[in-house]
Every structure is written in C-alpha cells, then in structure tokens.
C-alpha cells in the first residue's frame, strides 16, 4: 500500500502570434494531499504551496524577446514573488544555443527562484516542439534539425537508416 503525499504539475503551451513571434506559457504547481505546516501558516490539503507562471516570447530563430515570470502561491509571500522581473536578464539569449548555461549563470542559486528556474530549464524542448508543429519533419535542403539530438535519431543508427537514408552515416 502507498499514500500519495505530493503532486507537482508542470505544463507548457506553445502559441503562434499574429505578429510572427511565438509564446510559450509554462505553469507549475505543487500541492500537498494533507495540511502542510509552514512557518508562514498552514497550507490546507489541496491548496497549492507553489504556483508559478512564465510566458516567454521568442522569434523563429528562438531568440528570446520577452519574459514574464509571476509567482501566485508561495511559502514566503513578499519574498518569493519579488524575483520575477529579474528573469528579464535572459532577453536576447537563444533557446537553442547555450540557453541552459545562460539560465544557470543568470538565475541559478540565490539569483533566482528554484522553481521558476527549473520551469525554464525545459523551455528549449518546448520551443522545438512548438516550432515543429509548423514544419514538415524533413523540410528544407539541409540536415533535419532533430537528427543527432537523441539516441533514436543518431545518424549512425537504424532509425535514421530507415527514415532518413540520405543522412545515415553508418
């Protein structure tokens, strides 16, 4: 037998905008299944301990144009909810070229919120999936973007041999 104690829910939704840019809206909640005593008061079972929202706007080349980060539910009101504007430091970075390092350098540790920083860590793959919704899998004259980015799409492997034979380097 087991008893659930905690649920973390994370969602990413990708949007194409009318101005040619893209938004990803990310949302994180942490919920306890029992009343949870914090130094700032008891959080009732089912009420979020953490709830964060992030909207990142980027262009087709994955350059970040804007970031909004907000904290709605937190253990330390008046402290946790003040860091959101600092994430604007990431404007100008590219989601596909060193983003996770730039994120850690700019917002790691006490420079940011652990939860918002973790939420942003998955943004590159969410951006790729958002843009993939608009592209054919093998579009364009060059090597498809997805090749050599995971073990299944290793250009030395059987999947590439079968589905992308012109890029197989067996």
Buried (B, 14 or more C-beta within 10 A) or exposed (E): EEEEEEEEEBEBEBEBEEEEBBBBBBBBBBBBEEEBEEEEEEBEEEBBBBBBBBBBBBEEEBBBBEBBBBBEBBBEEEEBBEBBEBBBBBBEBBBBEEBEEBBBEBBEEEEBBEBBBBBBEBBBEBBBEBBEEEEEEEEEEEEBBBBBEEEEBBBEBEBBBEBBEEBBEE
